[in-house]
Structures are given as C-alpha cells and as structure tokens.
Amino acid sequence: GTKFHASAGTGAKAPTLFQLYDPANGSPGLKPEESFGYDAGIDQSLFNGRVVASVTGFSNDFSNLINFVSSTPTANPCRGIQTGCYVNVARAETSGLEVGSTIDILPGLVKFRAAYTYLHAIDLATGLVLARRPKNLADFRLTVTPTDRWLIEPRILTVSKRFSSAGQTSQVDAYTRVDLYTEYKIDKNWKVFARGENILNEHYQEVFNFG
C-alpha cells in the first residue's frame, strides 16, 4: 500500500497582452517567465484502501517571475501616473509541503477529503515574501452520494493572511469560505449541477481593496 512518486520539469510563461499593454497597469518591456521545479512524496494506503494519506515536498525556482507591484506615495516603480504595474522579479523561489488524506467513512456513501499546503515564497533579490502567496492553505470536502447518480459536496476553504503587493505591503486578512456543490447524473451522457459559493456570506478579499 505504499507508493513513492517524484517529478521534475521546466516551464515558461509569456506575459499576457493585458500585462503588456493595459493602459492603466501594463508594462511593454516584460520578459517571459521561466522556471524549474521538482517534487517528491509518498502515498500510503491503510485499512484495505479506506484511508489514503500522502505527503509531498516541492520546490520551484523562477527567473523573470512576473509580479504585480503597487505605487505608493514614497515609491513609484511604474510609468508616469500608474498606480500599479507588472514587473519581472529577477529570481524567486517557492517551496513547501503538501499533506492530503482521503477517508472512506461509509463506502459508497460518505467520503472525506482534506488537503493542506505550506508555502514558502521568496523574492531572492530582496528576501521579501512574494505577493498573493498565502503561507497556509487548507481545503476540506465531504462527499455524500445518496444514490449512484446523486452527489452532494460541502467544501471549506481556509486561506491565511498574505501580502497583496510586492515589498510585503497591503496585507489582506485570512478567511474561511464555505461552498456547496451538487450534481445529478441523468444518464451516461448528461448530468446537471449546481454550485453555491460563499454560502455563509464571508466578507474577504483576495486582492487588497477588491472585496
């Protein structure tokens, strides 16, 4: 019941047209973002497969990482009167740990899933935390299948506080959001679904000053 896994790869991401040419925030001189990443972990099956636990460590190195910065009264890294713009971060690194578990509480009826990520994201030139990367993120799901066609799944997402802008500025608070998803399979080709997001009306921001 033990499985080891590992992977490594390179990546590249060209700046979008918005990041390049948006009049309010664009930066025409942006360079493509390049990266190299790797991960390794272990999955363990227990109790005849009713419980599966996994742990994975990962690391990514970026060059010319595309990031958003805001202008302040004391610092304006952007062109003219722009309040914010996209810039290339010379070198950046993200690393961390992912822990997950699936528990078959009542086989064929109730299943519980949990996932947690610890993330360390740093601008290597300044030693400061990268923008909009939460250090802690957790996701919980309870899947209920009253019949083989009907699925009901409450979901809880919790995200720690983080900085919305480069330079560890514009901190946004932690939040916990509750969603609800359900689907019904009409036949082998068709299904209908409904999804309610933030059903408890949590007030939160993913980006500073954008509720």
JORA-V538614 format. One record per run of one state. SS is the DSSP state (H for helix, E for strand, L for the rest). FROM is the first residue (numbers start at 1). TO is the last residue. If there is no record, write none. Layout:
ss;from;to
SS;FROM;TO
SS;FROM;TO
This chain:
ss;from;to
L;1;1
E;2;13
L;14;16
H;17;21
L;22;32
E;33;46
L;47;50
E;51;70
L;71;83
E;84;106
L;107;109
E;110;123
L;124;127
E;128;129
L;130;135
E;136;144
L;145;149
E;150;159
L;160;161
E;162;165
L;166;168
E;169;172
L;173;174
E;175;185
L;186;190
E;191;196
L;197;206
E;207;207
L;208;209
E;210;210
L;211;211
